[in-house]
Amino acid sequence: MSQLDLSKPPRPDWWQFAEDCARRYHLYYHELQLARRKTLKEDAPDDIAGAEEPLVSTPPEQPHSLLHHLSEHPDARHLPQDLWEALEQEGADPYACDDTGRWLPDTDLPADKLLLLLRIAAAFGSQAAVEAQLARGAVLILRNIAVTGFSSVENLLNNALLPPGWQAYDSRRQVQLPQRVTLAVPSVRDDEIEQRHFDELQDLIIKGLAHSQPLWICLPDEMALPAPLVAEHCHQLALPQVDADFLIALLRQTHSRTGRIDEAAARAALPPNGQLQELSTAALSFALRAPTAKKMAQRLSQALAAAAASPPEAHAPREEITGIGRSYDTARQLVADLRLWAEGEVA
């Protein structure tokens, strides 16, 4: 009996579905970039617009059979030994390289949106779980989405997660389609949700409940279910926290032409999962500028270690308490009374 190889952790249950969603998003974003560049080319001066050189190479409609095989065998070597060693000596990632030695993909994906997509896909786990929330009268609560990600949810659902024929629309838009998901998502300003936007969200939910189309609601973690909703009749999903598996899945899209990376080296260089849960968009974006997956992991570890070593900043107390419900109203009144007491206006 062979011993268990602890250096190769098993894939999580959500892995295949999340990779399928990431592949759909990759194709969507590639086509989007082509359309934008075509528009720029048409608007360019005649001497530039007449250039014959293609903007980017067009990928095949179906993945190459060899690359598809390699994606299922992450340790297989697909390059000659001398080329493999030469790439390693140059600091490249042979696992991520095609037969010409290139490893970075043509399409520059927005990593923060791709990471959010992977977490949404992981929360569902399968296409069947998505379709279960498309039933007539379904109400789904999505939690643990950072406020900076609210504006991306509709785009990700439509282009990478919902089955063909289905469209998600913000409930502010009056669109009547037989296969529509109504979205109720808070508005965000300066990376925060203002009190009036919480009130607006309540109105959007009530409007969404007025018809039988599936209603998907993004709620901040600190917000209780609004009054019309009863927990027993709502399906709730919390997006999992970022860990090494999510970053490996992300790097296979952002730092590889083959859909593979040197996973052992990247995992060894990544910080512990507990630190990854504190990962900011800025730190992720900076680390992803590294040329290979391993170097990205090293840069991320250094950035998080530096942040942990620096003294915490002094934060001014919040001037506004956001939320809906009796407890929030009580808290706001208490803060107001304490402010008056501090100013000597009340005993």
SERO-4910 file (N, C-alpha, C, O; in steps of 0.05 Angstrom, whole numbers):
BEGIN
 pado doro    nc1    nc2    nc3   cac1   cac2   cac3    cc1    cc2    cc3    oc1    oc2    oc3
  Met    A     17    -24      0      0      0      0     18     25      0     36     27     16
  Ser    A     12     43    -18     28     67    -20     21     87      3     -2     88     12
  Gln    A     41    101     12     37    120     33     23    145     22     26    152     -1
  Leu    A      8    158     40     -7    182     32     13    205     28     30    210     46
  Asp    A     12    219      6     30    241      0     17    266     11     -1    278     -1
  Leu    A     28    275     34     16    299     46     24    325     32     12    346     38
  Ser    A     43    323     14     51    347     -1     30    354    -23     31    376    -34
  Lys    A     12    336    -28     -9    341    -48    -36    339    -35    -49    318    -36
  Pro    A    -45    360    -23    -71    359    -10    -93    354    -30    -92    363    -52
  Pro    A   -114    339    -22   -136    334    -40   -151    359    -47   -152    378    -32
  Arg    A   -162    359    -71   -178    382    -80   -203    385    -63   -215    364    -56
  Pro    A   -211    409    -56   -236    413    -42   -260    406    -60   -257    405    -84
  Asp    A   -283    401    -48   -306    393    -63   -315    413    -84   -326    406   -104
  Trp    A   -310    438    -79   -319    459    -97   -300    463   -121   -307    479   -139
  Trp    A   -278    450   -122   -256    456   -140   -265    455   -170   -261    475   -184
  Gln    A   -277    434   -178   -284    430   -206   -304    451   -215   -302    463   -237
  Phe    A   -325    456   -199   -345    476   -207   -333    504   -208   -339    519   -226
  Ala    A   -316    510   -188   -303    536   -189   -285    540   -213   -284    562   -224
  Glu    A   -270    519   -221   -253    521   -244   -270    524   -270   -262    539   -288
  Asp    A   -293    511   -271   -311    514   -294   -320    543   -296   -321    555   -317
  Cys    A   -327    555   -273   -336    583   -272   -314    602   -280   -318    621   -295
  Ala    A   -289    596   -270   -266    613   -277   -260    611   -307   -253    631   -319
  Arg    A   -264    587   -319   -259    584   -347   -279    601   -363   -272    613   -383
  Arg    A   -304    600   -355   -325    617   -368   -318    646   -366   -321    661   -385
  Tyr    A   -309    655   -343   -302    683   -338   -278    691   -355   -276    713   -366
  His    A   -259    672   -357   -235    677   -374   -243    682   -403   -234    701   -415
  Leu    A   -261    666   -414   -270    669   -441   -286    695   -445   -282    709   -465
  Tyr    A   -303    701   -426   -318    726   -427   -300    750   -427   -303    768   -443
  Tyr    A   -280    750   -409   -263    773   -407   -245    776   -431   -238    798   -440
  His    A   -237    753   -443   -221    754   -468   -237    767   -490   -227    784   -505
  Glu    A   -262    759   -493   -279    770   -514   -284    800   -508   -286    816   -527
  Leu    A   -287    807   -483   -291    835   -476   -267    852   -484   -270    874   -495
  Gln    A   -243    842   -478   -219    856   -486   -216    859   -516   -209    880   -527
  Leu    A   -223    838   -531   -222    839   -560   -241    861   -571   -234    876   -588
  Ala    A   -266    862   -559   -285    881   -568   -275    910   -562   -278    928   -579
  Arg    A   -263    914   -539   -253    940   -532   -230    948   -550   -229    971   -559
  Arg    A   -212    930   -556   -190    936   -573   -198    941   -602   -187    957   -616
  Lys    A   -219    926   -610   -230    931   -637   -241    959   -639   -238    972   -659
  Thr    A   -255    967   -618   -267    994   -618   -245   1015   -619   -247   1035   -633
  Leu    A   -224   1011   -603   -201   1030   -603   -188   1031   -631   -180   1052   -640
  Lys    A   -186   1007   -643   -173   1006   -670   -190   1021   -690   -179   1035   -707
  Glu    A   -216   1019   -689   -234   1032   -707   -233   1062   -703   -237   1078   -722
  Asp    A   -228   1071   -678   -227   1099   -672   -200   1112   -677   -196   1136   -675
  Ala    A   -179   1094   -682   -152   1104   -685   -149   1118   -713   -165   1113   -731
  Pro    A   -128   1134   -716   -122   1146   -742   -118   1125   -763   -112   1102   -757
  Asp    A   -123   1132   -789   -123   1113   -811    -96   1098   -813    -96   1074   -819
  Asp    A    -74   1112   -808    -48   1098   -811    -44   1077   -790    -29   1058   -795
  Ile    A    -56   1081   -767    -54   1060   -745    -75   1039   -750    -69   1015   -746
  Ala    A    -99   1046   -757   -120   1027   -761   -114   1007   -783   -125    985   -783
  Gly    A    -97   1015   -802    -92    997   -824    -70    977   -819    -63    961   -837
  Ala    A    -59    977   -795    -38    957   -789    -49    929   -791    -72    924   -783
  Glu    A    -32    911   -801    -40    883   -805    -36    865   -781    -47    844   -779
  Glu    A    -19    874   -762    -12    857   -740    -36    853   -722    -49    872   -714
  Pro    A    -43    828   -715    -66    823   -698    -62    834   -670    -39    835   -661
  Leu    A    -84    842   -657    -82    852   -630    -73    831   -610    -55    835   -595
  Val    A    -87    809   -610    -80    786   -594    -87    761   -609   -104    762   -627
  Ser    A    -75    739   -602    -81    714   -615   -108    703   -605   -114    706   -581
  Thr    A   -124    692   -623   -150    681   -615   -147    653   -604   -136    636   -618
  Pro    A   -157    648   -580   -155    621   -568   -174    602   -582   -194    610   -593
  Pro    A   -168    576   -582   -186    556   -593   -212    556   -577   -212    561   -553
  Glu    A   -234    548   -591   -259    547   -577   -259    525   -555   -272    529   -534
  Gln    A   -246    504   -560   -244    482   -540   -215    480   -530   -197    485   -546
  Pro    A   -210    474   -505   -183    472   -495   -168    450   -510   -179    429   -516
  His    A   -142    455   -515   -126    436   -528   -126    410   -512   -125    410   -487
  Ser    A   -127    387   -526   -129    361   -512   -106    356   -493   -110    345   -471
  Leu    A    -81    365   -501    -58    361   -483    -61    378   -458    -56    368   -436
  Leu    A    -69    403   -461    -72    420   -438    -94    411   -420    -92    412   -396
  His    A   -116    401   -432   -138    390   -416   -128    366   -400   -135    362   -377
  His    A   -112    349   -413   -100    326   -399    -82    335   -376    -82    324   -354
  Leu    A    -65    355   -382    -46    365   -362    -61    376   -337    -52    373   -315
  Ser    A    -83    390   -342    -97    402   -320   -107    381   -300   -112    387   -276
  Glu    A   -111    357   -309   -120    335   -292    -96    320   -280   -100    303   -262
  His    A    -72    326   -289    -48    313   -278    -27    335   -272    -10    340   -289
  Pro    A    -30    348   -249    -14    372   -244     16    367   -242     31    386   -243
  Asp    A     25    342   -239     54    337   -236     66    326   -262     90    321   -262
  Ala    A     51    323   -283     62    312   -308     80    333   -321     75    357   -321
  Arg    A    103    322   -332    122    340   -346    117    338   -376    118    317   -387
  His    A    111    361   -388    104    362   -416    125    374   -434    121    377   -458
  Leu    A    148    381   -422    170    393   -438    195    376   -436    198    361   -417
  Pro    A    213    378   -456    238    363   -455    254    371   -429    252    393   -419
  Gln    A    270    352   -420    284    356   -395    302    380   -396    304    395   -376
  Asp    A    317    383   -418    335    406   -420    321    433   -419    330    452   -407
  Leu    A    297    434   -433    282    459   -433    270    464   -405    269    486   -395
  Trp    A    261    442   -393    250    444   -365    270    456   -346    265    474   -331
  Glu    A    295    445   -347    316    454   -329    324    483   -335    330    499   -317
  Ala    A    325    490   -361    332    517   -369    312    537   -359    319    559   -349
  Leu    A    287    530   -360    266    548   -350    268    552   -320    265    574   -310
  Glu    A    274    530   -306    277    531   -277    300    550   -270    298    565   -251
  Gln    A    323    547   -284    346    564   -279    341    593   -284    352    611   -271
  Glu    A    323    599   -303    316    627   -309    296    638   -289    289    662   -290
  Gly    A    286    622   -270    266    631   -251    238    629   -261    220    639   -248
  Ala    A    234    615   -283    207    611   -294    193    588   -280    205    574   -264
  Asp    A    168    583   -288    153    561   -277    147    542   -300    129    547   -316
  Pro    A    162    520   -303    158    502   -325    130    490   -327    120    485   -349
  Tyr    A    117    486   -304     90    475   -304     71    494   -319     52    485   -332
  Ala    A     76    520   -317     58    540   -329     65    546   -357     50    561   -371
  Cys    A     88    536   -368     97    544   -394     85    527   -416     81    503   -413
  Asp    A     80    539   -439     73    524   -463     99    515   -477    121    519   -466
  Asp    A     96    502   -500    120    491   -513    139    512   -524    161    505   -534
  Thr    A    132    537   -523    150    559   -531    164    572   -508    180    590   -512
  Gly    A    158    563   -483    171    575   -460    156    598   -448    166    611   -429
  Arg    A    132    606   -458    117    628   -447     99    617   -425     87    596   -428
  Trp    A     95    633   -404     79    623   -382     56    642   -374     37    633   -362
  Leu    A     58    668   -380     37    686   -372     15    687   -394     22    689   -417
  Pro    A    -10    685   -387    -32    684   -407    -35    712   -420    -27    732   -409
  Asp    A    -47    712   -444    -52    737   -458    -72    755   -443    -69    779   -442
  Thr    A    -93    742   -433   -115    757   -420   -107    765   -392   -101    748   -375
  Asp    A   -109    790   -386   -102    801   -359   -128    803   -343   -141    823   -344
  Leu    A   -134    782   -328   -159    781   -313   -158    799   -288   -137    801   -275
  Pro    A   -180    812   -281   -182    827   -256   -183    807   -232   -203    794   -228
  Ala    A   -161    805   -218   -158    783   -198   -177    786   -175   -187    765   -165
  Asp    A   -184    810   -167   -202    813   -144   -230    802   -151   -243    790   -135
  Lys    A   -239    807   -176   -265    797   -185   -263    766   -188   -282    752   -181
  Leu    A   -241    756   -199   -239    727   -203   -238    713   -176   -250    692   -173
  Leu    A   -225    724   -156   -224    712   -130   -252    712   -117   -260    693   -105
  Leu    A   -267    734   -121   -295    735   -111   -311    713   -125   -328    700   -112
  Leu    A   -308    710   -151   -323    689   -166   -316    661   -155   -335    645   -151
  Leu    A   -291    656   -149   -284    630   -139   -297    625   -112   -306    602   -106
  Arg    A   -299    645    -95   -312    642    -69   -342    638    -72   -354    622    -57
  Ile    A   -355    652    -91   -383    648    -95   -388    620   -105   -407    607    -96
  Ala    A   -372    611   -124   -375    584   -135   -371    563   -113   -385    543   -112
  Ala    A   -352    568    -95   -347    550    -73   -370    549    -54   -377    528    -43
  Ala    A   -383    572    -49   -406    572    -31   -429    555    -42   -443    541    -27
  Phe    A   -433    555    -68   -453    538    -81   -443    509    -82   -457    490    -74
  Gly    A   -419    505    -93   -407    479    -94   -412    464   -120   -396    447   -127
  Ser    A   -435    469   -133   -441    454   -158   -461    469   -174   -475    487   -164
  Gln    A   -464    462   -200   -484    475   -217   -512    467   -207   -531    483   -209
  Ala    A   -515    443   -197   -541    434   -187   -550    451   -164   -574    457   -161
  Ala    A   -531    459   -146   -539    477   -124   -547    504   -134   -565    517   -122
  Val    A   -535    514   -155   -543    540   -167   -572    537   -177   -589    554   -172
  Glu    A   -577    516   -193   -603    513   -205   -625    509   -184   -648    516   -189
  Ala    A   -618    498   -161   -638    495   -140   -648    522   -129   -671    524   -120
  Gln    A   -631    543   -131   -639    569   -122   -652    586   -144   -656    610   -141
  Leu    A   -658    573   -167   -672    586   -189   -702    578   -190   -716    585   -209
  Ala    A   -711    564   -170   -738    555   -169   -757    578   -164   -749    599   -153
  Arg    A   -781    575   -172   -802    595   -168   -805    601   -139   -808    583   -122
  Gly    A   -803    627   -131   -807    635   -104   -782    633    -86   -783    638    -63
  Ala    A   -759    624    -97   -735    620    -81   -725    647    -71   -725    667    -86
  Val    A   -715    648    -46   -702    671    -34   -675    662    -23   -674    645     -6
  Leu    A   -654    673    -34   -627    666    -26   -613    690    -13   -614    712    -24
  Ile    A   -600    685      9   -584    705     23   -554    698     19   -545    677     27
  Leu    A   -539    717      8   -510    714      5   -496    732     25   -501    756     25
  Arg    A   -479    720     41   -465    735     62   -434    732     58   -425    716     41
  Asn    A   -420    748     73   -391    748     73   -379    758     47   -357    749     39
  Ile    A   -393    776     34   -382    790     11   -373    818     20   -389    833     32
  Ala    A   -348    825     15   -338    852     23   -354    873      7   -363    868    -15
  Val    A   -358    896     20   -373    917      7   -361    925    -20   -376    934    -38
  Thr    A   -335    922    -23   -322    930    -48   -330    910    -70   -325    917    -94
  Gly    A   -341    887    -64   -348    868    -84   -377    869    -92   -384    855   -112
  Phe    A   -393    885    -79   -422    885    -85   -427    893   -114   -444    882   -128
  Ser    A   -411    913   -125   -416    923   -152   -409    902   -173   -416    906   -196
  Ser    A   -394    881   -166   -386    861   -186   -404    836   -187   -401    820   -205
  Val    A   -422    834   -168   -437    809   -165   -454    804   -190   -454    781   -201
  Glu    A   -468    824   -200   -486    820   -223   -470    810   -248   -478    792   -261
  Asn    A   -447    823   -253   -430    816   -276   -420    787   -273   -420    772   -293
  Leu    A   -411    779   -250   -400    752   -246   -422    731   -249   -417    710   -261
  Leu    A   -446    736   -238   -467    717   -240   -475    713   -270   -479    690   -279
  Asn    A   -477    734   -285   -486    733   -312   -466    720   -331   -474    707   -350
  Asn    A   -441    724   -326   -420    715   -345   -404    691   -336   -387    682   -351
  Ala    A   -409    681   -312   -393    658   -304   -407    638   -287   -397    616   -283
  Leu    A   -431    644   -276   -443    625   -257   -471    616   -264   -476    592   -262
  Leu    A   -488    634   -273   -515    625   -279   -516    608   -305   -500    612   -323
  Pro    A   -534    589   -306   -536    572   -330   -545    588   -354   -557    609   -351
  Pro    A   -540    579   -378   -548    593   -403   -578    599   -402   -595    583   -394
  Gly    A   -585    623   -412   -613    631   -413   -622    648   -389   -642    662   -390
  Trp    A   -607    646   -367   -614    661   -343   -598    687   -342   -575    688   -350
  Gln    A   -611    708   -331   -598    734   -327   -605    745   -300   -628    743   -291
  Ala    A   -585    757   -287   -589    770   -261   -591    800   -266   -575    811   -281
  Tyr    A   -611    813   -254   -614    842   -257   -619    854   -230   -633    843   -213
  Asp    A   -606    877   -225   -611    892   -201   -641    899   -199   -653    906   -219
  Ser    A   -652    897   -176   -681    901   -173   -689    930   -178   -712    937   -180
  Arg    A   -669    949   -180   -675    976   -188   -683    978   -217   -696    997   -225
  Arg    A   -676    958   -233   -682    958   -261   -708    942   -267   -710    919   -258
  Gln    A   -726    954   -280   -752    942   -286   -749    925   -312   -755    934   -334
  Val    A   -741    900   -308   -737    882   -331   -754    857   -326   -752    845   -305
  Gln    A   -771    850   -345   -788    826   -342   -778    805   -362   -782    807   -386
  Leu    A   -767    784   -351   -757    761   -367   -766    736   -353   -768    735   -329
  Pro    A   -772    715   -369   -781    690   -356   -760    676   -340   -766    662   -320
  Gln    A   -734    680   -346   -712    668   -331   -694    690   -320   -672    695   -330
  Arg    A   -705    704   -300   -691    726   -288   -687    721   -259   -704    711   -245
  Val    A   -663    728   -249   -657    729   -220   -657    758   -212   -642    775   -223
  Thr    A   -674    765   -193   -675    792   -182   -654    795   -160   -653    779   -142
  Leu    A   -637    815   -163   -615    820   -143   -622    844   -126   -630    865   -136
  Ala    A   -619    841   -100   -621    863    -81   -594    866    -68   -586    850    -51
  Val    A   -579    887    -77   -552    891    -68   -549    920    -57   -559    938    -70
  Pro    A   -537    923    -33   -535    951    -23   -517    968    -41   -498    958    -53
  Ser    A   -524    994    -41   -506   1013    -55   -483   1020    -36   -486   1020    -12
  Val    A   -460   1025    -48   -436   1030    -33   -424   1057    -41   -424   1064    -65
  Arg    A   -416   1072    -22   -403   1098    -28   -378   1100    -10   -380   1098     14
  Asp    A   -355   1105    -23   -330   1107     -9   -325   1082      8   -316   1083     31
  Asp    A   -331   1059     -4   -326   1032      9   -342   1029     34   -334   1012     51
  Glu    A   -364   1043     38   -381   1040     61   -410   1041     52   -417   1053     32
  Ile    A   -427   1029     68   -456   1029     64   -468   1050     82   -468   1047    107
  Glu    A   -479   1071     71   -492   1091     88   -519   1082     98   -531   1064     87
  Gln    A   -528   1095    119   -554   1087    131   -577   1089    110   -594   1071    110
  Arg    A   -577   1109     94   -599   1111     74   -598   1089     54   -619   1082     42
  His    A   -574   1077     50   -572   1054     31   -583   1029     44   -593   1011     31
  Phe    A   -581   1026     71   -594   1004     85   -624   1006     82   -638    987     77
  Asp    A   -634   1031     85   -663   1035     81   -671   1028     53   -692   1017     48
  Glu    A   -654   1036     33   -660   1030      5   -661   1000      0   -677    990    -15
  Leu    A   -642    986     13   -641    957      9   -667    944     19   -677    926      6
  Gln    A   -677    954     41   -703    943     51   -725    947     30   -741    928     26
  Asp    A   -726    970     17   -746    975     -3   -742    957    -27   -761    947    -39
  Leu    A   -716    952    -35   -711    935    -58   -720    906    -52   -730    892    -70
  Ile    A   -715    897    -28   -724    870    -20   -754    867    -22   -765    848    -33
  Ile    A   -768    887    -12   -798    887    -13   -807    886    -42   -826    872    -48
  Lys    A   -795    902    -59   -802    902    -88   -796    874   -100   -812    864   -116
  Gly    A   -774    862    -93   -767    836   -104   -786    814    -95   -790    795   -110
  Leu    A   -797    817    -71   -816    797    -61   -843    799    -75   -860    782    -71
  Ala    A   -848    820    -90   -874    825   -102   -880    806   -125   -903    804   -134
  His    A   -860    792   -135   -865    773   -157   -851    747   -150   -837    745   -130
  Ser    A   -856    726   -166   -847    699   -158   -819    692   -169   -810    670   -165
  Gln    A   -806    710   -184   -780    704   -194   -760    701   -171   -764    713   -150
  Pro    A   -739    684   -174   -720    680   -152   -707    707   -144   -700    723   -161
  Leu    A   -705    711   -118   -694    735   -107   -668    728    -92   -669    713    -73
  Trp    A   -646    740   -101   -620    735    -87   -612    762    -74   -611    782    -87
  Ile    A   -605    760    -48   -600    784    -33   -572    783    -21   -564    762    -10
  Cys    A   -556    804    -25   -530    806    -13   -533    822     13   -539    846     12
  Leu    A   -528    810     36   -530    824     61   -503    827     74   -487    808     74
  Pro    A   -497    850     85   -473    853    102   -475    834    126   -496    828    135
  Asp    A   -452    825    135   -451    806    157   -465    816    182   -477    800    197
  Glu    A   -462    842    188   -473    853    213   -503    858    211   -515    866    232
  Met    A   -515    854    189   -543    861    185   -561    836    189   -557    815    177
  Ala    A   -581    839    206   -600    818    211   -619    817    187   -621    835    170
  Leu    A   -634    795    185   -653    792    163   -674    814    166   -685    818    187
  Pro    A   -680    828    144   -701    848    145   -728    836    153   -732    812    150
  Ala    A   -745    853    163   -770    844    175   -787    825    158   -798    806    169
  Pro    A   -790    829    131   -807    811    116   -797    783    114   -812    764    108
  Leu    A   -771    778    119   -758    752    114   -758    735    139   -754    745    161
  Val    A   -763    710    136   -763    690    157   -741    670    151   -741    658    129
  Ala    A   -723    666    170   -699    650    164   -706    622    154   -692    611    137
  Glu    A   -727    609    165   -734    582    157   -741    580    128   -740    558    117
  His    A   -749    602    115   -758    601     88   -738    614     68   -745    619     45
  Cys    A   -715    620     78   -693    632     61   -669    614     62   -661    604     83
  His    A   -657    609     39   -632    594     38   -609    613     42   -607    633     27
  Gln    A   -592    608     61   -570    626     66   -543    613     60   -538    590     67
  Leu    A   -526    627     46   -499    618     39   -479    639     48   -482    663     42
  Ala    A   -458    630     62   -436    648     70   -412    640     53   -403    617     53
  Leu    A   -401    660     40   -377    655     24   -354    647     42   -349    660     62
  Pro    A   -340    626     35   -317    617     52   -295    638     51   -292    653     32
  Gln    A   -279    637     73   -256    655     74   -234    647     55   -233    624     47
  Val    A   -218    666     47   -196    661     29   -175    643     43   -167    649     65
  Asp    A   -167    622     29   -146    604     39   -127    597     16   -130    608     -6
  Ala    A   -108    579     22    -88    572      1   -101    559    -23    -92    564    -46
  Asp    A   -122    543    -20   -135    531    -43   -146    552    -62   -144    549    -87
  Phe    A   -158    573    -51   -169    594    -69   -147    608    -84   -150    615   -108
  Leu    A   -124    613    -71   -102    627    -84    -89    609   -105    -81    619   -126
  Ile    A    -88    583   -100    -77    565   -120    -96    565   -145    -86    566   -168
  Ala    A   -122    563   -140   -141    564   -162   -139    590   -178   -141    591   -202
  Leu    A   -135    612   -163   -132    638   -176   -107    639   -193   -107    648   -216
  Leu    A    -84    630   -182    -59    631   -196    -59    614   -221    -44    620   -240
  Arg    A    -74    592   -221    -75    575   -245    -88    590   -268    -85    583   -291
  Gln    A   -104    611   -262   -116    627   -283    -99    652   -290    -98    660   -314
  Thr    A    -86    664   -271    -72    689   -275    -42    686   -282    -31    704   -294
  His    A    -30    663   -276     -1    660   -279      6    634   -294     27    622   -289
  Ser    A    -11    626   -313     -5    601   -327    -18    601   -355    -41    609   -358
  Arg    A     -3    590   -375    -15    585   -401    -26    556   -403    -41    550   -421
  Thr    A    -19    539   -384    -28    511   -386    -50    504   -366    -60    482   -366
  Gly    A    -57    523   -349    -76    517   -328    -63    503   -304    -77    492   -287
  Arg    A    -36    503   -304    -22    491   -281     -1    510   -271      8    528   -286
  Ile    A      8    506   -247     30    520   -235     46    501   -218     37    478   -213
  Asp    A     69    509   -209     84    493   -190     71    495   -163     78    512   -146
  Glu    A     51    479   -158     34    482   -134     49    477   -108     45    491    -89
  Ala    A     67    458   -108     82    452    -84     99    476    -75     99    483    -52
  Ala    A    112    489    -94    129    512    -88    111    536    -79    118    550    -60
  Ala    A     88    540    -93     71    562    -86     59    558    -58     58    577    -42
  Arg    A     49    534    -52     38    529    -26     58    532     -4     52    543     17
  Ala    A     82    523     -9    103    526     12    110    555     18    117    561     41
  Ala    A    107    572     -2    114    600      2     90    617     12     95    640     21
  Leu    A     66    607     11     43    623     19     42    626     50     52    608     64
  Pro    A     32    648     60     29    650     89      7    632     99     -9    621     83
  Pro    A      5    628    125    -16    610    137    -44    621    130    -47    645    125
  Asn    A    -63    603    130    -91    610    123   -102    632    141   -118    648    133
  Gly    A    -94    631    167   -103    652    185    -95    680    177   -111    698    180
  Gln    A    -72    683    165    -63    709    155    -78    716    129    -83    739    124
  Leu    A    -83    696    113    -96    701     87   -124    712     91   -134    727     74
  Gln    A   -137    706    114   -163    717    118   -163    747    122   -184    760    120
  Glu    A   -139    758    128   -137    787    131   -127    800    105   -120    824    105
  Leu    A   -127    785     83   -116    795     58   -133    818     47   -157    816     45
  Ser    A   -119    840     40   -133    863     28   -130    862     -2   -113    849    -13
  Thr    A   -148    876    -16   -147    877    -45   -121    890    -54   -109    881    -74
  Ala    A   -111    910    -40    -86    923    -47    -63    904    -45    -45    903    -62
  Ala    A    -61    889    -23    -39    870    -19    -40    848    -41    -19    840    -51
  Leu    A    -64    839    -47    -66    818    -68    -58    829    -95    -43    816   -110
  Ser    A    -67    853   -102    -60    865   -128    -30    869   -130    -18    864   -151
  Phe    A    -17    878   -109     12    882   -110     26    856   -113     45    854   -129
  Ala    A     18    835    -98     32    809   -100     28    797   -127     47    784   -138
  Leu    A      5    801   -140      0    788   -166     16    801   -189     16    790   -211
  Arg    A     30    822   -183     47    834   -204     73    818   -207     89    823   -225
  Ala    A     78    799   -189    101    782   -191     98    764   -215     76    757   -223
  Pro    A    120    756   -229    118    742   -254    109    712   -252     98    702   -271
  Thr    A    115    699   -229    107    671   -227     91    667   -202     90    684   -184
  Ala    A     78    643   -200     61    637   -177     78    636   -151     69    646   -130
  Lys    A    101    623   -153    118    621   -129    127    649   -119    125    654    -95
  Lys    A    135    666   -137    144    693   -130    120    709   -119    123    726   -102
  Met    A     96    704   -130     73    718   -120     68    710    -91     63    727    -74
  Ala    A     70    684    -85     66    675    -58     87    686    -39     80    694    -16
  Gln    A    112    688    -48    132    700    -31    127    729    -25    130    739     -3
  Arg    A    119    743    -46    113    772    -43     90    776    -24     90    795     -8
  Leu    A     70    759    -26     46    761     -9     54    756     20     45    770     38
  Ser    A     71    736     25     80    731     52     95    754     64     92    762     87
  Gln    A    113    766     48    128    789     57    110    813     63    114    827     83
  Ala    A     90    818     46     72    840     50     55    836     76     52    855     91
  Leu    A     45    812     80     29    807    104     46    808    129     37    817    150
  Ala    A     71    798    127     88    799    150     95    828    158     96    835    181
  Ala    A    100    844    138    106    873    143     82    887    155     85    903    173
  Ala    A     58    880    146     34    893    157     30    885    186     21    901    202
  Ala    A     36    859    192     32    849    219     53    862    238     47    866    262
  Ala    A     77    868    228     98    879    245     94    909    250    105    919    269
  Ser    A     79    923    233     76    952    236     56    958    258     37    942    261
  Pro    A     59    979    273     40    986    295     13    993    284     11   1005    262
  Pro    A     -8    985    297    -35    991    287    -40   1021    287    -31   1035    304
  Glu    A    -56   1030    267    -63   1058    265    -85   1064    285   -102   1048    292
  Ala    A    -83   1089    295   -105   1098    313   -129   1105    296   -127   1121    278
  His    A   -151   1094    303   -176   1098    288   -194   1117    304   -199   1112    327
  Ala    A   -204   1137    290   -224   1154    303   -250   1139    307   -257   1122    290
  Pro    A   -265   1145    328   -291   1130    332   -310   1136    309   -310   1158    298
  Arg    A   -326   1117    302   -346   1120    281   -366   1141    289   -376   1141    312
  Glu    A   -372   1159    271   -392   1180    276   -420   1170    269   -440   1182    277
  Glu    A   -422   1147    255   -448   1138    246   -450   1108    250   -431   1093    242
  Ile    A   -472   1099    261   -477   1070    264   -497   1062    243   -519   1073    241
  Thr    A   -489   1043    225   -507   1035    204   -520   1009    211   -509    992    225
  Gly    A   -544   1006    202   -559    981    207   -589    987    210   -597   1010    212
  Ile    A   -604    965    210   -633    967    211   -643    951    234   -634    928    238
  Gly    A   -661    961    250   -673    946    272   -672    961    298   -659    982    300
  Arg    A   -686    951    318   -689    964    344   -663    967    358   -657    988    370
  Ser    A   -645    947    356   -620    948    370   -602    970    358   -587    983    373
  Tyr    A   -603    974    332   -587    995    320   -597   1022    328   -582   1041    333
  Asp    A   -624   1025    329   -636   1051    337   -628   1057    366   -621   1080    373
  Thr    A   -628   1037    383   -620   1040    411   -591   1049    413   -584   1066    429
  Ala    A   -573   1036    397   -545   1042    398   -540   1071    388   -524   1085    400
  Arg    A   -554   1079    367   -551   1107    358   -560   1127    379   -547   1148    382
  Gln    A   -582   1121    393   -592   1139    414   -572   1140    437   -567   1162    448
  Leu    A   -560   1117    444   -540   1116    466   -516   1133    459   -506   1149    476
  Val    A   -506   1131    434   -483   1147    426   -489   1176    427   -473   1193    435
  Ala    A   -513   1183    418   -521   1212    418   -523   1222    447   -514   1245    452
  Asp    A   -533   1206    465   -535   1215    493   -508   1218    505   -503   1237    520
  Leu    A   -489   1199    500   -462   1201    510   -448   1226    499   -432   1238    514
  Arg    A   -453   1232    474   -440   1256    463   -450   1281    477   -435   1299    483
  Leu    A   -476   1283    482   -487   1306    497   -477   1307    525   -471   1329    535
  Trp    A   -473   1284    538   -462   1283    565   -433   1294    565   -425   1309    582
  Ala    A   -417   1284    545   -389   1293    543   -388   1323    538   -368   1336    547
  Glu    A   -407   1334    524   -407   1363    519   -420   1379    541   -422   1404    540
  Gly    A   -430   1365    563   -441   1379    586   -470   1388    581   -480   1405    597
  Glu    A   -483   1378    561   -510   1386    555   -531   1372    572   -552   1382    577
  Val    A   -524   1348    582   -542   1333    599   -526   1323    623   -502   1320    622
  Ala    A   -541   1317    645   -528   1308    670   -519   1279    667   -508   1268    685
***
